[in-house]
Amino acid sequence: MSITQNSKIRRITDSTLVVGADIAKKVHVARASDARGVELGKPLSFDNSRRGLEKLLTWIRTLMADHGCDNVVFGVEPTGHYWMNLAQFLRQHGIGVVLVNPLHVKRTKELDDNNPTKNDRKDARVISQLVKDGRYSVPNIPKDVYAELRVGMSQRERLVEDLKRVQGRIHNWLDRFFPEFTEVFRDWEGKAALVCLRKCPCPQDVQAKTADEIVRMWRESGIPRGVGKKRAAALVDVASDSIGLTEGLQMARQELNILLSQYDLLQEHLGALMEQIEGLLNGVPGVSQMLSVPGVGVVTVAGFLAEVGDLSSYDHWRQIQKLAGFNLKENSSGKHKGRTRITKRGRPRLRALLYRCVLALAAKNPQFRALHQYFTTRVDNPLRPMASLIALCCKLIRVLFTLGRRQVPYDPEKALGPIHSNLLLAA
């Protein structure tokens, strides 16, 4: 049993009131017990409202007075986002909230009655028993600028998803009504291409114009002279031989106008949001040092801090590794030695963010590229490419943690670590 587990158990003393609550959207259920697991009082059902939360607080204080308890540990199963308002209310009244893994609740619900029945009252009892045994985790709830970053990066993720959907629908429109358009404009999101889509979207609209008229249209829209008559002539040529649909063009133009307006709006919102996020980052210590890593940008640092929170609340970078789900697990028994994999038990957003960043670093950052080559080609225990990228994700966590905590600039030699001497010898 680890020290952390021991400290969790020691937190539950004879004077501790242990409360477990099953969370729902409208009505929650809470049950209480002492440090031995003996249930205290009757189960409480309370609404997810100010009146319901005040009712819960009165119930807790009454139980504490009746049974001589001087502290409370309140455990919940993190059901979506419904527990967050309750946790905030309890923290404001000095009651600590801990989280119980839903998988643990599912697997231990038959220990008391050997019955697979599942209901709110039973789940609340199981949660309180898990908390009593120290089977919980303390949530890292962000505050101040870190809370702003988490909300902002969640908004950015939703905006990016919406933008991808709109981009896909515009691709769909082009495939139906002007499939040859991408032969002339490799990127339809370029300035000249967007002007054409807004002013002459269909092949029939392009055929009605000459190459000179199209060039004049670009110049009036502020397109630089890099796109000229040759490109315009090519557009007219492909439009004359287009196999695009010729029926329903009036509504097709309307459809594209709506999609382009959505595209512009999402781009505008994304730009304004990133300006606000950059402004928030200016007040966070260590950000400039983390941004000094070649290949690490604002999105990566903002997403990292949004998921991790204040770096000063961590004692070791391996805590963040576990939070991201990059800690290793094995499946071994006797002489059988199973494959070692990552647990994926942490924050999926943080794990995906780090992996996307490492893909770019392994291609462009000299140190990470050298590490990736070393991991995959070394004589002793060479790693598969995917395993090497996972190792680099852990390396990136360590680098960002060190730069952010100590507020020191990026050092390429220290980034290579002990492998630096091996690379020098190989060279």
VOMAR-984962 format. One record per residue (C-alpha): residue in one letter; x, y, z; residue number from 1. Coordinates in steps of 0.1 Angstrom, whole numbers, always signed. Each point is the difference from the previous one (the first is absolute). Last residue first. Example, Ala and Ser with C-alpha at 12.3 -4.5 7.8 and 13.67 -1.06 7.14 Angstrom:
@residu->s, c1->+137, c2->-11, c3->+71, num->2
@residu->a, c1->-14, c2->-34, c3->+7, num->1
//
This chain:
@residu->a, c1->+282, c2->+106, c3->-339, num->427
@residu->a, c1->-8, c2->-31, c3->+20, num->426
@residu->l, c1->+21, c2->+12, c3->+28, num->425
@residu->l, c1->-17, c2->+34, c3->+0, num->424
@residu->l, c1->-34, c2->-17, c3->-1, num->423
@residu->n, c1->+9, c2->-21, c3->+30, num->422
@residu->s, c1->+12, c2->+31, c3->+19, num->421
@residu->h, c1->-33, c2->+18, c3->-7, num->420
@residu->i, c1->-21, c2->-31, c3->+11, num->419
@residu->p, c1->+7, c2->+10, c3->+36, num->418
@residu->g, c1->-24, c2->+30, c3->-4, num->417
@residu->l, c1->-11, c2->+10, c3->-35, num->416
@residu->a, c1->-20, c2->+29, c3->+13, num->415
@residu->k, c1->+30, c2->+10, c3->+22, num->414
@residu->e, c1->+20, c2->+5, c3->-32, num->413
@residu->p, c1->-28, c2->+20, c3->-17, num->412
@residu->d, c1->-4, c2->+24, c3->+30, num->411
@residu->y, c1->-35, c2->+16, c3->+1, num->410
@residu->p, c1->-1, c2->+31, c3->+22, num->409
@residu->v, c1->-4, c2->-2, c3->+38, num->408
@residu->q, c1->-33, c2->+7, c3->+19, num->407
@residu->r, c1->+7, c2->-27, c3->+26, num->406
@residu->r, c1->-36, c2->-12, c3->+1, num->405
@residu->g, c1->-9, c2->+7, c3->-36, num->404
@residu->l, c1->+32, c2->-11, c3->-16, num->403
@residu->t, c1->+2, c2->-32, c3->+21, num->402
@residu->f, c1->-37, c2->-9, c3->-6, num->401
@residu->l, c1->+3, c2->+7, c3->-37, num->400
@residu->v, c1->+31, c2->-21, c3->-4, num->399
@residu->r, c1->-14, c2->-29, c3->+21, num->398
@residu->i, c1->-33, c2->+0, c3->-19, num->397
@residu->l, c1->+19, c2->+0, c3->-33, num->396
@residu->k, c1->+21, c2->-30, c3->+11, num->395
@residu->c, c1->-32, c2->-18, c3->+9, num->394
@residu->c, c1->-13, c2->+7, c3->-35, num->393
@residu->l, c1->+34, c2->-11, c3->-14, num->392
@residu->a, c1->-4, c2->-34, c3->+16, num->391
@residu->i, c1->-34, c2->-2, c3->-16, num->390
@residu->l, c1->+15, c2->+9, c3->-34, num->389
@residu->s, c1->+27, c2->-28, c3->+5, num->388
@residu->a, c1->-28, c2->-25, c3->+8, num->387
@residu->m, c1->-17, c2->+9, c3->-33, num->386
@residu->p, c1->+33, c2->-3, c3->-19, num->385
@residu->r, c1->+8, c2->-34, c3->+15, num->384
@residu->l, c1->+27, c2->+2, c3->+26, num->383
@residu->p, c1->+35, c2->-14, c3->-2, num->382
@residu->n, c1->+10, c2->-21, c3->+31, num->381
@residu->d, c1->+38, c2->+2, c3->-2, num->380
@residu->v, c1->+14, c2->+8, c3->-35, num->379
@residu->r, c1->-16, c2->+34, c3->-3, num->378
@residu->t, c1->-20, c2->+6, c3->-32, num->377
@residu->t, c1->-35, c2->+10, c3->+11, num->376
@residu->f, c1->+9, c2->+19, c3->+32, num->375
@residu->y, c1->+30, c2->+17, c3->-17, num->374
@residu->q, c1->-20, c2->+12, c3->-29, num->373
@residu->h, c1->-28, c2->+14, c3->+23, num->372
@residu->l, c1->+26, c2->+17, c3->+22, num->371
@residu->a, c1->+17, c2->+16, c3->-30, num->370
@residu->r, c1->-34, c2->+13, c3->-13, num->369
@residu->f, c1->-8, c2->+12, c3->+35, num->368
@residu->q, c1->+33, c2->+20, c3->+2, num->367
@residu->p, c1->-2, c2->+14, c3->-36, num->366
@residu->n, c1->-37, c2->+11, c3->+3, num->365
@residu->k, c1->-16, c2->-4, c3->-34, num->364
@residu->a, c1->-13, c2->-35, c3->-5, num->363
@residu->a, c1->+0, c2->-15, c3->+35, num->362
@residu->l, c1->-13, c2->+34, c3->+12, num->361
@residu->a, c1->-30, c2->+0, c3->-23, num->360
@residu->l, c1->-11, c2->-35, c3->+11, num->359
@residu->v, c1->+8, c2->+10, c3->+35, num->358
@residu->c, c1->-25, c2->+28, c3->-1, num->357
@residu->r, c1->-28, c2->-23, c3->-11, num->356
@residu->y, c1->+9, c2->-25, c3->+27, num->355
@residu->l, c1->+0, c2->+27, c3->+27, num->354
@residu->l, c1->-34, c2->+13, c3->-9, num->353
@residu->a, c1->-15, c2->-35, c3->-3, num->352
@residu->r, c1->+12, c2->-9, c3->+35, num->351
@residu->l, c1->-12, c2->+33, c3->+15, num->350
@residu->r, c1->-34, c2->-4, c3->-16, num->349
@residu->p, c1->-3, c2->-37, c3->+11, num->348
@residu->r, c1->+6, c2->+9, c3->+37, num->347
@residu->g, c1->+13, c2->-30, c3->+18, num->346
@residu->r, c1->-7, c2->-37, c3->+0, num->345
@residu->k, c1->+17, c2->-7, c3->-34, num->344
@residu->t, c1->+20, c2->-28, c3->+18, num->343
@residu->i, c1->+30, c2->+0, c3->-23, num->342
@residu->r, c1->+12, c2->-34, c3->-12, num->341
@residu->t, c1->+24, c2->-27, c3->+10, num->340
@residu->r, c1->-4, c2->-33, c3->-17, num->339
@residu->g, c1->-5, c2->-31, c3->+20, num->338
@residu->k, c1->+27, c2->-21, c3->+17, num->337
@residu->h, c1->-11, c2->-34, c3->+9, num->336
@residu->k, c1->+24, c2->-19, c3->+23, num->335
@residu->g, c1->-21, c2->+6, c3->+30, num->334
@residu->s, c1->-27, c2->+26, c3->-8, num->333
@residu->s, c1->+5, c2->+32, c3->-20, num->332
@residu->n, c1->-23, c2->+26, c3->-14, num->331
@residu->e, c1->+17, c2->+33, c3->+1, num->330
@residu->k, c1->-10, c2->+37, c3->+4, num->329
@residu->l, c1->+19, c2->+31, c3->-9, num->328
@residu->n, c1->-8, c2->+37, c3->+9, num->327
@residu->f, c1->-10, c2->+21, c3->-30, num->326
@residu->g, c1->-35, c2->+5, c3->+12, num->325
@residu->a, c1->+3, c2->+38, c3->-1, num->324
@residu->l, c1->-5, c2->+3, c3->+38, num->323
@residu->k, c1->+26, c2->-27, c3->+4, num->322
@residu->q, c1->+26, c2->+20, c3->-20, num->321
@residu->i, c1->-11, c2->+31, c3->+19, num->320
@residu->q, c1->+9, c2->-18, c3->+33, num->319
@residu->r, c1->+32, c2->-11, c3->-16, num->318
@residu->w, c1->+10, c2->+36, c3->-2, num->317
@residu->h, c1->+6, c2->+1, c3->+37, num->316
@residu->d, c1->-13, c2->+20, c3->+30, num->315
@residu->y, c1->-30, c2->+15, c3->-18, num->314
@residu->s, c1->-21, c2->+29, c3->+13, num->313
@residu->s, c1->+27, c2->+25, c3->-12, num->312
@residu->l, c1->-10, c2->-10, c3->-36, num->311
@residu->d, c1->-33, c2->+18, c3->+3, num->310
@residu->g, c1->-25, c2->-16, c3->-22, num->309
@residu->v, c1->+6, c2->-33, c3->-19, num->308
@residu->e, c1->-28, c2->+0, c3->-26, num->307
@residu->a, c1->-1, c2->+38, c3->-7, num->306
@residu->l, c1->+38, c2->+2, c3->+5, num->305
@residu->f, c1->+7, c2->-25, c3->-28, num->304
@residu->g, c1->-27, c2->+14, c3->-23, num->303
@residu->a, c1->+15, c2->+35, c3->+4, num->302
@residu->v, c1->+35, c2->-13, c3->-6, num->301
@residu->t, c1->-10, c2->-20, c3->-31, num->300
@residu->v, c1->-22, c2->+27, c3->-15, num->299
@residu->v, c1->+27, c2->+27, c3->+5, num->298
@residu->g, c1->+27, c2->-19, c3->-18, num->297
@residu->v, c1->+26, c2->-27, c3->+6, num->296
@residu->g, c1->+21, c2->-7, c3->-31, num->295
@residu->p, c1->+32, c2->+14, c3->+13, num->294
@residu->v, c1->-2, c2->+0, c3->+38, num->293
@residu->s, c1->+1, c2->+37, c3->+10, num->292
@residu->l, c1->-38, c2->+0, c3->+5, num->291
@residu->m, c1->+5, c2->-19, c3->+33, num->290
@residu->q, c1->+24, c2->+28, c3->+12, num->289
@residu->s, c1->-25, c2->+27, c3->-10, num->288
@residu->v, c1->-27, c2->-18, c3->+19, num->287
@residu->g, c1->+20, c2->-4, c3->+33, num->286
@residu->p, c1->-23, c2->+23, c3->+21, num->285
@residu->v, c1->-36, c2->+5, c3->-13, num->284
@residu->g, c1->-11, c2->+36, c3->-6, num->283
@residu->n, c1->+9, c2->+1, c3->-36, num->282
@residu->l, c1->-19, c2->-33, c3->-5, num->281
@residu->l, c1->-33, c2->+17, c3->+6, num->280
@residu->g, c1->+7, c2->+25, c3->-29, num->279
@residu->e, c1->+8, c2->-28, c3->-23, num->278
@residu->i, c1->-33, c2->-17, c3->+9, num->277
@residu->q, c1->-19, c2->+33, c3->-8, num->276
@residu->e, c1->+17, c2->+3, c3->-34, num->275
@residu->m, c1->-7, c2->-37, c3->-6, num->274
@residu->l, c1->-37, c2->+7, c3->+6, num->273
@residu->a, c1->-1, c2->+29, c3->-24, num->272
@residu->g, c1->+16, c2->-20, c3->-28, num->271
@residu->l, c1->-22, c2->-30, c3->+6, num->270
@residu->h, c1->-32, c2->+21, c3->+0, num->269
@residu->e, c1->+10, c2->+16, c3->-33, num->268
@residu->q, c1->+8, c2->-33, c3->-16, num->267
@residu->l, c1->-33, c2->-14, c3->+12, num->266
@residu->l, c1->-19, c2->+30, c3->-14, num->265
@residu->d, c1->+18, c2->-2, c3->-34, num->264
@residu->y, c1->-8, c2->-38, c3->-3, num->263
@residu->q, c1->-36, c2->+6, c3->+10, num->262
@residu->s, c1->-3, c2->+27, c3->-27, num->261
@residu->l, c1->+17, c2->-23, c3->-25, num->260
@residu->l, c1->-25, c2->-28, c3->+8, num->259
@residu->i, c1->-30, c2->+23, c3->-4, num->258
@residu->n, c1->+13, c2->+13, c3->-33, num->257
@residu->l, c1->+7, c2->-35, c3->-12, num->256
@residu->e, c1->-36, c2->-11, c3->+7, num->255
@residu->q, c1->-14, c2->+31, c3->-17, num->254
@residu->r, c1->+21, c2->-7, c3->-31, num->253
@residu->a, c1->-13, c2->-36, c3->+0, num->252
@residu->m, c1->-35, c2->+13, c3->+4, num->251
@residu->q, c1->+2, c2->+19, c3->-32, num->250
@residu->l, c1->+20, c2->-28, c3->-17, num->249
@residu->g, c1->-27, c2->-26, c3->+4, num->248
@residu->e, c1->+10, c2->-19, c3->-31, num->247
@residu->t, c1->+33, c2->+3, c3->-18, num->246
@residu->l, c1->+21, c2->-25, c3->+20, num->245
@residu->g, c1->+37, c2->+2, c3->-6, num->244
@residu->i, c1->+16, c2->-17, c3->-30, num->243
@residu->s, c1->+21, c2->+31, c3->-8, num->242
@residu->d, c1->+15, c2->+5, c3->-35, num->241
@residu->s, c1->-6, c2->+37, c3->-3, num->240
@residu->a, c1->+8, c2->+5, c3->+37, num->239
@residu->v, c1->+33, c2->-17, c3->-5, num->238
@residu->d, c1->+10, c2->+25, c3->-26, num->237
@residu->v, c1->-13, c2->+31, c3->+18, num->236
@residu->l, c1->+20, c2->-10, c3->+31, num->235
@residu->a, c1->+32, c2->-5, c3->-21, num->234
@residu->a, c1->-5, c2->+34, c3->-15, num->233
@residu->a, c1->-2, c2->+16, c3->+35, num->232
@residu->r, c1->+31, c2->-18, c3->+11, num->231
@residu->k, c1->+20, c2->+13, c3->-30, num->230
@residu->k, c1->-16, c2->+35, c3->+4, num->229
@residu->g, c1->+14, c2->+6, c3->+35, num->228
@residu->v, c1->+5, c2->-13, c3->+35, num->227
@residu->g, c1->+33, c2->+14, c3->+13, num->226
@residu->r, c1->-13, c2->+35, c3->-7, num->225
@residu->p, c1->-15, c2->+4, c3->+35, num->224
@residu->i, c1->-37, c2->-6, c3->+7, num->223
@residu->g, c1->-16, c2->+32, c3->+14, num->222
@residu->s, c1->-36, c2->-8, c3->-10, num->221
@residu->e, c1->+1, c2->+25, c3->-29, num->220
@residu->r, c1->+32, c2->-18, c3->-12, num->219
@residu->w, c1->-18, c2->-34, c3->+0, num->218
@residu->m, c1->-30, c2->+13, c3->-19, num->217
@residu->r, c1->+23, c2->+16, c3->-26, num->216
@residu->v, c1->+17, c2->-34, c3->-4, num->215
@residu->i, c1->-34, c2->-16, c3->-5, num->214
@residu->e, c1->-9, c2->+26, c3->-26, num->213
@residu->d, c1->+32, c2->-5, c3->-19, num->212
@residu->a, c1->-6, c2->-38, c3->-1, num->211
@residu->t, c1->-34, c2->+6, c3->-15, num->210
@residu->k, c1->-32, c2->-4, c3->+19, num->209
@residu->a, c1->-33, c2->-19, c3->-8, num->208
@residu->q, c1->+19, c2->-33, c3->+1, num->207
@residu->v, c1->+8, c2->+6, c3->+37, num->206
@residu->d, c1->-36, c2->+4, c3->+9, num->205
@residu->q, c1->-9, c2->-32, c3->-19, num->204
@residu->p, c1->+27, c2->-19, c3->+18, num->203
@residu->c, c1->-16, c2->+9, c3->+33, num->202
@residu->p, c1->+14, c2->+22, c3->+28, num->201
@residu->c, c1->+4, c2->+33, c3->-18, num->200
@residu->k, c1->+1, c2->+28, c3->+27, num->199
@residu->r, c1->+4, c2->-18, c3->+33, num->198
@residu->l, c1->+18, c2->-32, c3->-12, num->197
@residu->c, c1->+23, c2->+22, c3->-22, num->196
@residu->v, c1->+10, c2->+22, c3->+28, num->195
@residu->l, c1->+6, c2->-30, c3->+22, num->194
@residu->a, c1->+24, c2->-14, c3->-26, num->193
@residu->a, c1->+19, c2->+32, c3->-3, num->192
@residu->k, c1->+5, c2->+2, c3->+38, num->191
@residu->g, c1->+10, c2->-36, c3->+5, num->190
@residu->e, c1->-25, c2->-23, c3->+18, num->189
@residu->w, c1->-6, c2->-20, c3->-32, num->188
@residu->d, c1->+36, c2->-13, c3->+2, num->187
@residu->r, c1->+12, c2->-17, c3->-32, num->186
@residu->f, c1->-17, c2->+26, c3->-20, num->185
@residu->v, c1->-1, c2->-8, c3->-37, num->184
@residu->e, c1->-5, c2->-38, c3->+4, num->183
@residu->t, c1->-21, c2->+7, c3->+31, num->182
@residu->f, c1->-27, c2->+17, c3->-21, num->181
@residu->e, c1->-4, c2->-31, c3->-22, num->180
@residu->p, c1->-27, c2->-15, c3->+22, num->179
@residu->f, c1->-23, c2->+30, c3->-4, num->178
@residu->f, c1->-36, c2->-9, c3->+10, num->177
@residu->r, c1->+1, c2->-33, c3->+18, num->176
@residu->d, c1->+36, c2->-3, c3->+11, num->175
@residu->l, c1->+1, c2->+37, c3->+8, num->174
@residu->w, c1->-31, c2->-3, c3->+23, num->173
@residu->n, c1->+15, c2->-30, c3->+19, num->172
@residu->h, c1->+33, c2->+20, c3->+5, num->171
@residu->i, c1->-21, c2->+28, c3->+14, num->170
@residu->r, c1->-18, c2->-25, c3->+23, num->169
@residu->g, c1->+34, c2->-13, c3->+12, num->168
@residu->q, c1->+12, c2->+36, c3->+8, num->167
@residu->v, c1->-32, c2->+6, c3->+19, num->166
@residu->r, c1->+5, c2->-32, c3->+21, num->165
@residu->k, c1->+37, c2->+9, c3->+6, num->164
@residu->l, c1->-11, c2->+35, c3->+12, num->163
@residu->d, c1->-24, c2->-15, c3->+25, num->162
@residu->e, c1->+27, c2->-22, c3->+14, num->161
@residu->v, c1->+24, c2->+29, c3->+2, num->160
@residu->l, c1->-26, c2->+21, c3->+18, num->159
@residu->r, c1->-6, c2->-28, c3->+25, num->158
@residu->e, c1->+37, c2->-4, c3->+7, num->157
@residu->r, c1->+4, c2->+38, c3->+4, num->156
@residu->q, c1->-29, c2->+1, c3->+25, num->155
@residu->s, c1->+17, c2->-27, c3->+21, num->154
@residu->m, c1->+32, c2->+20, c3->-3, num->153
@residu->g, c1->-17, c2->+31, c3->+14, num->152
@residu->v, c1->-17, c2->-19, c3->+29, num->151
@residu->r, c1->+33, c2->-16, c3->+10, num->150
@residu->l, c1->+19, c2->+33, c3->-4, num->149
@residu->e, c1->-24, c2->+19, c3->+21, num->148
@residu->a, c1->+2, c2->-26, c3->+28, num->147
@residu->y, c1->+38, c2->+3, c3->-2, num->146
@residu->v, c1->-2, c2->+37, c3->+2, num->145
@residu->d, c1->-19, c2->-1, c3->+33, num->144
@residu->k, c1->-5, c2->-36, c3->+13, num->143
@residu->p, c1->+3, c2->-35, c3->-14, num->142
@residu->i, c1->-15, c2->-30, c3->+17, num->141
@residu->n, c1->+26, c2->-27, c3->+6, num->140
@residu->p, c1->-23, c2->-26, c3->+14, num->139
@residu->v, c1->+12, c2->-21, c3->+30, num->138
@residu->s, c1->-2, c2->-37, c3->-8, num->137
@residu->y, c1->-19, c2->-27, c3->+17, num->136
@residu->r, c1->+4, c2->-35, c3->+13, num->135
@residu->g, c1->+10, c2->+10, c3->+35, num->134
@residu->d, c1->-20, c2->-28, c3->+17, num->133
@residu->k, c1->-26, c2->+25, c3->+13, num->132
@residu->v, c1->-2, c2->+15, c3->-35, num->131
@residu->l, c1->-8, c2->-34, c3->-15, num->130
@residu->q, c1->-27, c2->-6, c3->+27, num->129
@residu->s, c1->-16, c2->+34, c3->-7, num->128
@residu->i, c1->-1, c2->-7, c3->-37, num->127
@residu->v, c1->-16, c2->-34, c3->+5, num->126
@residu->r, c1->-28, c2->+16, c3->+22, num->125
@residu->a, c1->-7, c2->+27, c3->-26, num->124
@residu->d, c1->-1, c2->-28, c3->-27, num->123
@residu->k, c1->-26, c2->-19, c3->+21, num->122
@residu->r, c1->-23, c2->+30, c3->+4, num->121
@residu->d, c1->+2, c2->+9, c3->-37, num->120
@residu->n, c1->-8, c2->-34, c3->-14, num->119
@residu->k, c1->+19, c2->-31, c3->-12, num->118
@residu->t, c1->-9, c2->-36, c3->+8, num->117
@residu->p, c1->+28, c2->-24, c3->-6, num->116
@residu->n, c1->-5, c2->-17, c3->+34, num->115
@residu->n, c1->+27, c2->-15, c3->+22, num->114
@residu->d, c1->-13, c2->+22, c3->+28, num->113
@residu->d, c1->+30, c2->+20, c3->+13, num->112
@residu->l, c1->+27, c2->-9, c3->-26, num->111
@residu->e, c1->-24, c2->+3, c3->-30, num->110
@residu->k, c1->+6, c2->+37, c3->-8, num->109
@residu->t, c1->+38, c2->-5, c3->-1, num->108
@residu->r, c1->+5, c2->-3, c3->-38, num->107
@residu->k, c1->-23, c2->+28, c3->-11, num->106
@residu->v, c1->+11, c2->+24, c3->+27, num->105
@residu->h, c1->+36, c2->-6, c3->-9, num->104
@residu->l, c1->-7, c2->+7, c3->-37, num->103
@residu->p, c1->-17, c2->+32, c3->+10, num->102
@residu->n, c1->+33, c2->+12, c3->+16, num->101
@residu->v, c1->-7, c2->+19, c3->+32, num->100
@residu->l, c1->+6, c2->+37, c3->+3, num->99
@residu->v, c1->+7, c2->+21, c3->+31, num->98
@residu->v, c1->-18, c2->+31, c3->+13, num->97
@residu->g, c1->+13, c2->+19, c3->+31, num->96
@residu->i, c1->-26, c2->+19, c3->+20, num->95
@residu->g, c1->+9, c2->+36, c3->+10, num->94
@residu->h, c1->-33, c2->+17, c3->-9, num->93
@residu->q, c1->+12, c2->+14, c3->-34, num->92
@residu->r, c1->+15, c2->-34, c3->-7, num->91
@residu->l, c1->-35, c2->-15, c3->+4, num->90
@residu->f, c1->-16, c2->+24, c3->-25, num->89
@residu->q, c1->+28, c2->-5, c3->-25, num->88
@residu->a, c1->-3, c2->-38, c3->+2, num->87
@residu->l, c1->-38, c2->+1, c3->-5, num->86
@residu->n, c1->+5, c2->+22, c3->-31, num->85
@residu->m, c1->+26, c2->-24, c3->-14, num->84
@residu->w, c1->-19, c2->-33, c3->+6, num->83
@residu->y, c1->-22, c2->+4, c3->-31, num->82
@residu->h, c1->+29, c2->+2, c3->-25, num->81
@residu->g, c1->+0, c2->-36, c3->-11, num->80
@residu->t, c1->-6, c2->-23, c3->+29, num->79
@residu->p, c1->+31, c2->+4, c3->+22, num->78
@residu->e, c1->-9, c2->-25, c3->+27, num->77
@residu->v, c1->-1, c2->+19, c3->+32, num->76
@residu->g, c1->+17, c2->-1, c3->+34, num->75
@residu->f, c1->-4, c2->+25, c3->+28, num->74
@residu->v, c1->+26, c2->-2, c3->+28, num->73
@residu->v, c1->-13, c2->+19, c3->+31, num->72
@residu->n, c1->+17, c2->+12, c3->+32, num->71
@residu->d, c1->-8, c2->+5, c3->+37, num->70
@residu->c, c1->-23, c2->-30, c3->+6, num->69
@residu->g, c1->-17, c2->-5, c3->+33, num->68
@residu->h, c1->-28, c2->-22, c3->-12, num->67
@residu->d, c1->-31, c2->+22, c3->+5, num->66
@residu->a, c1->+19, c2->+32, c3->-8, num->65
@residu->m, c1->+16, c2->-13, c3->-32, num->64
@residu->l, c1->-33, c2->-16, c3->-11, num->63
@residu->t, c1->-18, c2->+34, c3->+4, num->62
@residu->r, c1->+27, c2->+18, c3->-19, num->61
@residu->i, c1->-3, c2->-24, c3->-29, num->60
@residu->w, c1->-37, c2->+2, c3->-2, num->59
@residu->t, c1->+1, c2->+38, c3->+2, num->58
@residu->l, c1->+25, c2->+1, c3->-29, num->57
@residu->l, c1->-22, c2->-24, c3->-21, num->56
@residu->k, c1->-31, c2->+22, c3->+5, num->55
@residu->e, c1->+21, c2->+31, c3->-10, num->54
@residu->l, c1->+9, c2->-20, c3->-32, num->53
@residu->g, c1->-36, c2->-7, c3->-7, num->52
@residu->r, c1->-12, c2->+36, c3->+5, num->51
@residu->r, c1->+28, c2->+13, c3->-23, num->50
@residu->s, c1->-9, c2->-26, c3->-26, num->49
@residu->n, c1->+10, c2->-35, c3->-11, num->48
@residu->d, c1->-27, c2->-15, c3->+21, num->47
@residu->f, c1->+5, c2->-21, c3->+31, num->46
@residu->s, c1->-5, c2->-37, c3->+10, num->45
@residu->l, c1->+14, c2->-9, c3->+33, num->44
@residu->p, c1->+7, c2->-35, c3->+13, num->43
@residu->k, c1->-7, c2->-5, c3->+37, num->42
@residu->g, c1->+24, c2->+6, c3->+29, num->41
@residu->l, c1->+34, c2->-15, c3->+4, num->40
@residu->e, c1->+11, c2->-31, c3->-18, num->39
@residu->v, c1->+28, c2->-20, c3->+17, num->38
@residu->g, c1->+30, c2->+0, c3->-24, num->37
@residu->r, c1->+27, c2->-1, c3->+27, num->36
@residu->a, c1->+10, c2->+37, c3->-5, num->35
@residu->d, c1->-37, c2->+11, c3->+3, num->34
@residu->s, c1->-27, c2->-1, c3->-26, num->33
@residu->a, c1->-22, c2->+23, c3->-21, num->32
@residu->r, c1->-23, c2->-4, c3->-29, num->31
@residu->a, c1->-8, c2->+26, c3->-28, num->30
@residu->v, c1->-25, c2->-2, c3->-29, num->29
@residu->h, c1->-1, c2->+27, c3->-27, num->28
@residu->v, c1->-30, c2->+13, c3->-20, num->27
@residu->k, c1->+0, c2->+20, c3->-33, num->26
@residu->k, c1->+30, c2->-10, c3->-22, num->25
@residu->a, c1->+12, c2->-29, c3->+21, num->24
@residu->i, c1->+28, c2->-5, c3->+25, num->23
@residu->d, c1->+2, c2->-29, c3->+25, num->22
@residu->a, c1->+14, c2->+14, c3->+32, num->21
@residu->g, c1->+23, c2->-16, c3->+26, num->20
@residu->v, c1->+6, c2->+16, c3->+34, num->19
@residu->v, c1->+27, c2->-9, c3->+25, num->18
@residu->l, c1->-3, c2->+18, c3->+33, num->17
@residu->t, c1->+34, c2->+0, c3->+16, num->16
@residu->s, c1->+5, c2->-1, c3->+38, num->15
@residu->d, c1->+14, c2->-35, c3->+1, num->14
@residu->t, c1->+25, c2->+10, c3->-27, num->13
@residu->i, c1->+0, c2->-1, c3->-38, num->12
@residu->r, c1->+30, c2->+21, c3->-11, num->11
@residu->r, c1->+22, c2->-29, c3->+11, num->10
@residu->i, c1->-15, c2->-21, c3->-29, num->9
@residu->k, c1->+9, c2->+27, c3->-26, num->8
@residu->s, c1->+35, c2->+4, c3->+15, num->7
@residu->n, c1->+5, c2->-38, c3->-3, num->6
@residu->q, c1->-10, c2->+1, c3->-37, num->5
@residu->t, c1->+25, c2->+28, c3->-7, num->4
@residu->i, c1->+27, c2->-19, c3->+18, num->3
@residu->s, c1->-6, c2->-29, c3->-23, num->2
@residu->m, c1->-14, c2->-34, c3->+10, num->1
//
